[in-house]
């Protein structure tokens, strides 16, 4: 139970860090994407399902993992928090919303040297970690699959927005980096 409460606390810290970073920005020249392909709504639904519905499997179906999985899951969440902090530190244009600014450029510093979407990777690591903390195979698989699917759709929509905004420069950046996992995807 303690691991479970810690995981909710760490997820709250992750969301707070992203919110705090964005609320400190003073940009008023956002150019929002015309179509995020419904990914904002999808992510909200997946967050709700992961935080509220998936843990209920623990009560109904006893397919438990070892206690070690819960501690590994907390480690994943902490790594997600650290990666998000690094991402927001090196990228002055990091936004939760699908938008660009008038002075926006393609960030290639820090994790962006290798990964195009380290912010999404940070959240995926945290969600997979949360799934491990539940210590229930069904919850873990549900959270991991749903969140990965939602974030991949979000990444595809964001990459299209970036291609529309930056054209060949972003295409070259795509050719030189990985979406989420170096040497894999």
Secondary structure, 3 states (H helix, E strand, C coil): CHHHHHHHHHHHHHHHHHHHHHHCCCCCCEEECCCCCCHHHHHHHHHHHHHHHHHHHHHHCCCECCHHHHHHHHHHHHHHHHHHHHHHHHCCCCCCCCEEECCCCCCCCHHHHCECCHHHHHHHHHHHHHHHHCCEHHHHHHHHHHHHHHHHHHHHHHHHHHHHHHCHHHHHHHHHCECCCCCCC
